[in-house]
Amino acid sequence: MIASIQGSGLTGQRARDRLIERLRAEGIGDERVLTAMRQVPRHLFIDEGLSSRAYEDTALPIGNSQTISQPWVVARMTQALLEPVHPALPPPRRVLEIGTGSGYQAAVLSLLVEQVYTIERIDELLRGARKRFRQLGLKNITTRHADGRVGWPEHAPFDAIIVTAAGADVEVELLAQLHPDGVLVAPVGPPAAQVLQRWRNTEQGWAAQDLDAVSFVPLLPGVV
């Protein structure tokens, strides 16, 4: 359950509903994802000066050379994360996010899974995200200020991992922290040629499925 945050005009419920209908028209078919995104007040996750654009389907700056992802990309990644590897498997319960950013993706996930673990390398961004989680009453999100490329082995294995910055390839350390039936969703590749990939375990080992062309900030080492 998320605390009720009312907006008005371009940040109100009608604006959110229009965004959801746009996402549905653009191929997002998982009603669980659409319901969660309708509930999360995206305007709280961006600078107040940009709040009138919160429910446009576009990425927006959040400071520190980072962005809040385009809503369609958030929905697409979340939908891919929830899709089971085998029809008999339950939805993921424990999810690791690499790159908290504003906290918007983690907030959406928190309405869909039992526990979200999220790592951010930029302390200023993480402090802002934590404040928003408290404001919204989201108590199933655990945060960490660290280099996300190494994951969070103390809480592994995870049912799913979502990476919100692009590396040249998927980090082996992250795949090692997945449950054998888990999935990893991440953008991979150089800035002009990034592809959203969904990784799963096969008889030949971990294998990637290309989903969509995307554009993300780079996955960087260390902490700030």
Order of alpha helices (4+ residues) and beta strands (2+ residues): alpha-alpha-beta-beta-alpha-beta-alpha-beta-alpha-beta-beta-alpha-beta-beta-beta
